[in-house]
Amino acid sequence: MSEPIKKEKLNYDFIDSLRFIAIITIVIEHTYMWPEPKFFKDVYEQSIQLFAMQVFKFGTIMFYILAGFLIGDKIHTTTSLQYLKRRFDGTFKPWLFWLIIFLILIYANLFVVYVKGSWSPMFEEPLWGLGQQLYDIVVKTSFWFILNFLGSISILLIFRKHLYSYKVGIFLGLCSLFYSVNLYHEWIYSTHTTAILGFVFYLWLGVILHKYFKEFNTWVKKRSVYTLGFAAVVALIISCWESYYLINAGVKADPYNTLKFTNIVYSLVCFVFLYRLGNPQWIKKLNPRSSTYGIHLIHYIIIVQVLPTIFNPLGITSVGKSSFELVILQYVRFFMAYFASYFIVYLINKSNKIKWIVGQ
Protein backbone atom coordinates (compact mmCIF):
# COMPACT_ATOMS: atom_id res chain seq x y z
CA MET A 1 0.00 0.00 0.00
CA SER A 2 1.51 3.33 -1.08
CA GLU A 3 1.99 6.07 1.46
CA PRO A 4 0.11 9.35 0.91
CA ILE A 5 2.18 12.07 -0.66
CA LYS A 6 3.08 14.74 1.89
CA LYS A 7 2.82 18.28 0.65
CA GLU A 8 5.96 20.24 1.37
CA LYS A 9 5.32 22.87 4.01
CA LEU A 10 6.62 26.22 2.93
CA ASN A 11 7.69 28.98 5.31
CA TYR A 12 5.22 31.85 5.11
CA ASP A 13 6.57 33.78 8.09
CA PHE A 14 7.46 36.58 5.69
CA ILE A 15 3.74 37.45 5.52
CA ASP A 16 3.67 38.57 9.16
CA SER A 17 7.04 40.31 8.93
CA LEU A 18 6.11 42.34 5.87
CA ARG A 19 2.67 43.21 7.23
CA PHE A 20 4.37 44.44 10.40
CA ILE A 21 6.64 46.69 8.33
CA ALA A 22 3.78 47.84 6.09
CA ILE A 23 1.59 49.03 8.97
CA ILE A 24 4.52 50.99 10.41
CA THR A 25 4.99 52.80 7.08
CA ILE A 26 1.29 53.67 6.95
CA VAL A 27 1.20 55.07 10.49
CA ILE A 28 4.34 57.12 9.80
CA GLU A 29 2.77 58.53 6.65
CA HIS A 30 -0.42 59.53 8.47
CA THR A 31 1.40 61.32 11.28
CA TYR A 32 3.02 63.91 9.00
CA MET A 33 1.76 67.46 9.66
CA TRP A 34 1.45 69.46 6.45
CA PRO A 35 2.86 72.99 6.53
CA GLU A 36 1.03 76.05 5.28
CA PRO A 37 1.36 76.43 2.32
CA LYS A 38 1.25 72.69 1.75
CA PHE A 39 4.47 72.32 -0.25
CA PHE A 40 7.77 74.02 0.50
CA LYS A 41 9.26 76.12 -2.31
CA ASP A 42 12.85 76.23 -1.09
CA VAL A 43 14.83 73.38 -2.71
CA TYR A 44 16.44 72.27 0.57
CA GLU A 45 13.15 72.28 2.47
CA GLN A 46 11.36 70.61 -0.43
CA SER A 47 13.97 67.83 -0.65
CA ILE A 48 13.43 66.90 2.99
CA GLN A 49 9.67 66.94 2.51
CA LEU A 50 9.91 64.82 -0.63
CA PHE A 51 12.05 62.21 1.10
CA ALA A 52 9.88 62.14 4.25
CA MET A 53 6.70 61.59 2.25
CA GLN A 54 8.06 59.13 -0.30
CA VAL A 55 10.45 56.83 1.55
CA PHE A 56 7.68 54.88 3.32
CA LYS A 57 5.12 55.03 0.50
CA PHE A 58 5.32 51.32 -0.34
CA GLY A 59 3.12 49.94 2.45
CA THR A 60 -0.31 49.99 0.77
CA ILE A 61 0.71 48.09 -2.36
CA MET A 62 2.62 45.64 -0.17
CA PHE A 63 -0.56 44.97 1.84
CA TYR A 64 -2.47 44.11 -1.33
CA ILE A 65 0.24 41.75 -2.58
CA LEU A 66 0.31 39.92 0.76
CA ALA A 67 -3.50 39.70 0.83
CA GLY A 68 -3.47 38.26 -2.69
CA PHE A 69 -0.90 35.71 -1.60
CA LEU A 70 -3.26 34.56 1.16
CA ILE A 71 -6.13 34.39 -1.33
CA GLY A 72 -3.96 32.14 -3.48
CA ASP A 73 -3.37 29.95 -0.44
CA LYS A 74 -7.12 29.52 0.20
CA ILE A 75 -8.58 29.68 -3.29
CA HIS A 76 -8.59 25.90 -3.80
CA THR A 77 -9.93 24.99 -0.35
CA THR A 78 -12.94 27.29 -0.08
CA THR A 79 -15.73 28.72 -2.23
CA SER A 80 -15.91 32.39 -3.13
CA LEU A 81 -18.88 32.95 -0.81
CA GLN A 82 -17.16 31.17 2.08
CA TYR A 83 -14.05 33.26 1.59
CA LEU A 84 -16.01 36.51 1.44
CA LYS A 85 -17.92 35.55 4.59
CA ARG A 86 -14.65 34.98 6.43
CA ARG A 87 -13.38 38.32 5.23
CA PHE A 88 -16.64 39.98 6.31
CA ASP A 89 -16.42 38.52 9.81
CA GLY A 90 -12.72 39.18 10.26
CA THR A 91 -12.45 42.48 8.39
CA PHE A 92 -15.71 44.36 7.80
CA LYS A 93 -17.32 43.92 11.23
CA PRO A 94 -14.28 45.27 13.12
CA TRP A 95 -14.07 48.10 10.57
CA LEU A 96 -17.74 48.99 11.17
CA PHE A 97 -17.25 48.90 14.96
CA TRP A 98 -14.35 51.38 14.88
CA LEU A 99 -16.08 53.58 12.32
CA ILE A 100 -18.94 53.96 14.81
CA ILE A 101 -16.44 54.73 17.59
CA PHE A 102 -14.83 57.33 15.32
CA LEU A 103 -18.23 58.92 14.65
CA ILE A 104 -19.11 59.01 18.34
CA LEU A 105 -15.85 60.80 19.17
CA ILE A 106 -16.36 63.31 16.34
CA TYR A 107 -19.90 64.05 17.50
CA ALA A 108 -18.76 64.37 21.11
CA ASN A 109 -16.15 66.99 20.14
CA LEU A 110 -18.58 68.88 17.92
CA PHE A 111 -21.25 68.80 20.63
CA VAL A 112 -18.90 70.52 23.08
CA VAL A 113 -18.20 73.22 20.48
CA TYR A 114 -21.92 73.51 19.69
CA VAL A 115 -22.86 73.92 23.35
CA LYS A 116 -20.34 76.74 23.60
CA GLY A 117 -22.26 78.59 20.90
CA SER A 118 -20.51 77.72 17.64
CA TRP A 119 -22.68 76.78 14.66
CA SER A 120 -22.37 73.20 13.42
CA PRO A 121 -24.18 71.61 10.45
CA MET A 122 -23.95 68.32 12.33
CA PHE A 123 -26.79 69.48 14.56
CA GLU A 124 -28.53 72.13 12.45
CA GLU A 125 -28.72 69.79 9.43
CA PRO A 126 -28.24 66.35 11.03
CA LEU A 127 -28.79 64.12 7.99
CA TRP A 128 -26.50 66.18 5.77
CA GLY A 129 -23.96 66.41 8.56
CA LEU A 130 -23.95 62.65 9.17
CA GLY A 131 -23.62 61.94 5.46
CA GLN A 132 -20.73 64.38 5.18
CA GLN A 133 -18.91 62.83 8.13
CA LEU A 134 -19.37 59.31 6.78
CA TYR A 135 -18.08 60.44 3.39
CA ASP A 136 -15.05 62.11 4.94
CA ILE A 137 -14.21 59.05 7.06
CA VAL A 138 -14.61 56.53 4.25
CA VAL A 139 -12.90 58.59 1.53
CA LYS A 140 -10.41 60.85 3.31
CA THR A 141 -9.08 58.70 6.15
CA SER A 142 -7.39 55.31 6.45
CA PHE A 143 -10.86 53.74 6.65
CA TRP A 144 -11.01 53.89 2.86
CA PHE A 145 -8.73 50.87 2.65
CA ILE A 146 -11.16 48.21 3.87
CA LEU A 147 -14.04 48.96 1.50
CA ASN A 148 -11.59 49.19 -1.40
CA PHE A 149 -9.93 45.98 -0.22
CA LEU A 150 -13.20 44.02 0.03
CA GLY A 151 -14.34 45.41 -3.32
CA SER A 152 -11.04 44.39 -4.89
CA ILE A 153 -11.36 40.87 -3.50
CA SER A 154 -14.90 40.62 -4.89
CA ILE A 155 -13.70 41.73 -8.34
CA LEU A 156 -10.84 39.23 -8.24
CA LEU A 157 -13.18 36.39 -7.29
CA ILE A 158 -15.36 37.23 -10.30
CA PHE A 159 -12.34 36.21 -12.42
CA ARG A 160 -11.82 33.10 -10.30
CA LYS A 161 -12.05 30.64 -13.22
CA HIS A 162 -9.46 32.64 -15.15
CA LEU A 163 -7.40 33.76 -12.16
CA TYR A 164 -4.08 32.52 -13.54
CA SER A 165 -4.61 33.89 -17.02
CA TYR A 166 -2.06 36.50 -18.10
CA LYS A 167 -4.89 38.29 -19.92
CA VAL A 168 -6.57 39.00 -16.59
CA GLY A 169 -3.26 40.31 -15.28
CA ILE A 170 -2.80 42.60 -18.30
CA PHE A 171 -6.33 43.97 -17.96
CA LEU A 172 -5.98 44.66 -14.24
CA GLY A 173 -2.49 46.10 -14.76
CA LEU A 174 -3.85 48.53 -17.35
CA CYS A 175 -6.59 49.55 -14.91
CA SER A 176 -3.91 50.43 -12.36
CA LEU A 177 -1.79 52.30 -14.91
CA PHE A 178 -4.84 54.33 -15.90
CA TYR A 179 -4.75 55.95 -12.47
CA SER A 180 -1.04 56.68 -12.93
CA VAL A 181 -1.75 58.56 -16.17
CA ASN A 182 -4.86 60.18 -14.72
CA LEU A 183 -2.69 62.07 -12.22
CA TYR A 184 -1.56 64.29 -15.10
CA HIS A 185 -4.97 64.82 -16.69
CA GLU A 186 -7.60 64.46 -13.92
CA TRP A 187 -10.16 62.78 -16.18
CA ILE A 188 -11.65 61.43 -12.95
CA TYR A 189 -11.05 62.23 -9.29
CA SER A 190 -7.41 61.26 -8.82
CA THR A 191 -7.04 60.40 -5.12
CA HIS A 192 -5.93 56.80 -4.55
CA THR A 193 -8.64 56.39 -1.90
CA THR A 194 -11.30 56.42 -4.63
CA ALA A 195 -9.39 54.22 -7.09
CA ILE A 196 -11.95 51.41 -7.28
CA LEU A 197 -9.99 49.34 -9.82
CA GLY A 198 -6.56 50.68 -8.98
CA PHE A 199 -5.40 48.00 -6.55
CA VAL A 200 -6.94 44.77 -7.85
CA PHE A 201 -3.83 44.09 -9.93
CA TYR A 202 -1.68 43.81 -6.79
CA LEU A 203 -4.07 41.29 -5.28
CA TRP A 204 -3.79 39.31 -8.51
CA LEU A 205 -0.01 39.66 -8.36
CA GLY A 206 -0.09 38.15 -4.87
CA VAL A 207 -2.13 35.20 -6.15
CA ILE A 208 0.44 34.62 -8.91
CA LEU A 209 3.24 34.95 -6.36
CA HIS A 210 1.65 32.16 -4.33
CA LYS A 211 1.40 29.89 -7.37
CA TYR A 212 5.06 30.41 -8.28
CA PHE A 213 6.36 30.94 -4.76
CA LYS A 214 9.12 28.32 -4.98
CA GLU A 215 10.43 29.85 -8.19
CA PHE A 216 10.19 33.36 -6.72
CA ASN A 217 11.96 32.29 -3.54
CA THR A 218 14.76 30.62 -5.52
CA TRP A 219 15.19 33.69 -7.75
CA VAL A 220 15.27 36.18 -4.87
CA LYS A 221 17.74 34.16 -2.82
CA LYS A 222 20.18 34.35 -5.73
CA ARG A 223 20.02 38.15 -5.73
CA SER A 224 22.45 40.18 -3.65
CA VAL A 225 20.94 42.18 -0.76
CA TYR A 226 23.15 45.09 -1.78
CA THR A 227 21.96 44.96 -5.39
CA LEU A 228 18.31 44.96 -4.35
CA GLY A 229 18.97 47.70 -1.80
CA PHE A 230 20.65 49.82 -4.48
CA ALA A 231 17.68 49.22 -6.80
CA ALA A 232 15.33 50.41 -4.03
CA VAL A 233 17.38 53.60 -3.54
CA VAL A 234 17.35 54.33 -7.28
CA ALA A 235 13.58 53.71 -7.43
CA LEU A 236 13.10 56.02 -4.44
CA ILE A 237 15.06 58.84 -6.09
CA ILE A 238 13.10 58.50 -9.33
CA SER A 239 9.80 58.46 -7.41
CA CYS A 240 10.84 61.61 -5.51
CA TRP A 241 11.66 63.22 -8.84
CA GLU A 242 8.18 62.48 -10.22
CA SER A 243 6.60 63.98 -7.09
CA TYR A 244 8.82 67.04 -7.52
CA TYR A 245 7.73 67.33 -11.15
CA LEU A 246 4.03 67.02 -10.25
CA ILE A 247 4.33 69.70 -7.56
CA ASN A 248 6.09 72.18 -9.82
CA ALA A 249 3.88 71.41 -12.82
CA GLY A 250 0.95 72.66 -10.78
CA VAL A 251 -1.26 69.61 -11.29
CA LYS A 252 -4.22 69.28 -8.97
CA ALA A 253 -3.49 65.65 -8.11
CA ASP A 254 -1.69 64.46 -4.98
CA PRO A 255 1.99 64.30 -6.02
CA TYR A 256 2.51 61.48 -3.50
CA ASN A 257 -0.35 59.35 -4.81
CA THR A 258 0.21 55.63 -4.11
CA LEU A 259 -0.65 54.75 -7.72
CA LYS A 260 1.91 57.11 -9.20
CA PHE A 261 3.83 54.94 -11.68
CA THR A 262 7.24 55.45 -10.11
CA ASN A 263 5.78 54.66 -6.69
CA ILE A 264 4.38 51.41 -8.04
CA VAL A 265 7.86 50.44 -9.21
CA TYR A 266 9.36 51.57 -5.90
CA SER A 267 6.80 49.53 -3.93
CA LEU A 268 7.48 46.36 -5.93
CA VAL A 269 11.25 46.74 -5.56
CA CYS A 270 10.85 47.33 -1.81
CA PHE A 271 8.72 44.20 -1.54
CA VAL A 272 11.45 42.07 -3.15
CA PHE A 273 14.20 43.77 -1.13
CA LEU A 274 12.42 43.32 2.22
CA TYR A 275 11.59 39.71 1.40
CA ARG A 276 15.26 39.10 0.64
CA LEU A 277 16.28 40.56 4.02
CA GLY A 278 14.39 37.76 5.78
CA ASN A 279 12.23 37.51 8.90
CA PRO A 280 13.69 39.06 12.07
CA GLN A 281 12.89 37.00 15.15
CA TRP A 282 12.02 40.07 17.22
CA ILE A 283 9.08 40.79 14.93
CA LYS A 284 7.62 37.37 15.74
CA LYS A 285 7.64 38.20 19.43
CA LEU A 286 5.36 41.18 18.79
CA ASN A 287 2.74 38.83 17.31
CA PRO A 288 1.98 40.95 14.22
CA ARG A 289 -0.69 38.53 12.97
CA SER A 290 -3.06 39.49 15.79
CA SER A 291 -2.09 43.17 16.05
CA THR A 292 -1.58 44.58 12.54
CA TYR A 293 -5.21 44.99 11.52
CA GLY A 294 -6.21 46.41 14.89
CA ILE A 295 -3.43 49.01 14.65
CA HIS A 296 -4.66 49.91 11.18
CA LEU A 297 -8.19 50.50 12.50
CA ILE A 298 -7.24 52.44 15.63
CA HIS A 299 -4.19 54.53 14.75
CA TYR A 300 -6.01 57.15 12.67
CA ILE A 301 -8.57 57.75 15.41
CA ILE A 302 -5.72 58.39 17.84
CA ILE A 303 -4.00 60.74 15.38
CA VAL A 304 -7.14 62.78 14.75
CA GLN A 305 -8.90 62.63 18.11
CA VAL A 306 -6.19 62.17 20.75
CA LEU A 307 -2.98 63.79 19.55
CA PRO A 308 -4.54 67.26 19.02
CA THR A 309 -5.66 67.29 22.68
CA ILE A 310 -1.99 66.85 23.61
CA PHE A 311 -0.24 69.09 21.08
CA ASN A 312 -2.71 71.95 20.63
CA PRO A 313 -2.72 73.11 24.28
CA LEU A 314 1.09 73.14 24.09
CA GLY A 315 0.92 75.34 20.99
CA ILE A 316 2.68 72.71 18.87
CA THR A 317 1.43 73.09 15.30
CA SER A 318 2.92 73.05 11.80
CA VAL A 319 2.82 76.86 11.56
CA GLY A 320 6.27 78.31 11.04
CA LYS A 321 8.05 74.96 11.24
CA SER A 322 10.87 74.02 8.90
CA SER A 323 10.69 70.73 6.98
CA PHE A 324 13.28 69.21 9.33
CA GLU A 325 11.25 70.23 12.39
CA LEU A 326 8.12 68.75 10.82
CA VAL A 327 9.90 65.44 10.25
CA ILE A 328 11.01 65.35 13.91
CA LEU A 329 7.44 66.14 14.95
CA GLN A 330 6.18 63.44 12.58
CA TYR A 331 8.23 60.75 14.30
CA VAL A 332 7.24 61.91 17.78
CA ARG A 333 3.59 61.66 16.71
CA PHE A 334 4.28 58.29 15.09
CA PHE A 335 5.71 56.74 18.25
CA MET A 336 2.80 58.04 20.31
CA ALA A 337 0.14 56.85 17.82
CA TYR A 338 1.75 53.51 17.07
CA PHE A 339 2.48 52.40 20.62
CA ALA A 340 -0.88 53.64 21.90
CA SER A 341 -2.59 51.64 19.13
CA TYR A 342 -0.46 48.58 19.81
CA PHE A 343 -1.17 48.74 23.56
CA ILE A 344 -4.94 49.06 23.00
CA VAL A 345 -4.91 46.11 20.59
CA TYR A 346 -2.79 44.10 23.02
CA LEU A 347 -5.31 44.65 25.82
CA ILE A 348 -8.28 43.84 23.57
CA ASN A 349 -6.65 40.59 22.45
CA LYS A 350 -6.49 39.50 26.09
CA SER A 351 -10.27 39.01 26.06
CA ASN A 352 -11.74 36.27 23.86
CA LYS A 353 -15.15 37.97 24.03
CA ILE A 354 -14.12 41.25 22.43
CA LYS A 355 -10.99 40.49 20.44
CA TRP A 356 -13.12 40.19 17.30
CA ILE A 357 -13.18 44.02 17.18
CA VAL A 358 -9.53 44.10 16.12
CA GLY A 359 -9.90 41.32 13.53
CA GLN A 360 -6.85 39.56 12.16
Number of C-alpha atoms within 10 A of each C-alpha: 3 4 5 6 6 6 6 6 6 8 7 12 13 17 19 19 22 22 21 23 19 21 23 19 18 20 25 21 20 19 24 22 18 17 17 11 8 8 16 19 12 9 10 12 14 16 16 16 22 22 17 20 18 21 19 21 26 24 23 20 24 25 23 22 26 24 22 26 25 18 21 21 15 14 16 9 10 12 13 18 11 11 17 17 13 12 16 15 15 17 24 17 16 20 25 15 14 18 19 12 14 22 16 12 16 16 17 12 12 18 16 11 13 17 10 9 9 10 12 15 14 19 15 11 10 12 12 13 15 16 12 13 18 16 13 13 16 18 18 15 15 19 22 17 19 17 17 21 19 16 16 23 23 17 14 22 20 12 13 14 8 13 18 15 12 11 11 16 19 12 12 22 19 15 18 23 17 18 28 22 15 17 24 17 14 14 11 11 15 21 20 24 20 16 18 17 19 23 26 28 26 27 27 29 22 25 26 20 20 20 15 11 16 12 11 13 14 10 11 17 13 9 13 13 17 10 11 19 18 14 16 23 16 14 21 25 18 16 26 24 15 18 23 18 13 18 18 12 10 10 14 14 18 15 24 21 20 24 26 25 19 19 26 23 18 26 25 17 22 24 21 19 22 18 18 20 15 13 17 11 9 9 14 14 8 14 14 22 17 17 23 24 22 28 26 23 27 25 27 22 23 18 21 17 15 15 15 15 11 11 12 10 9 9 10 12 16 16 13 10 16 15 24 14 11 22 20 12 18 20 16 14 21 23 15 16 25 23 13 16 23 20 13 17 23 19 10 18 19 10 10 8 9 11 18 18 23 27 24 17
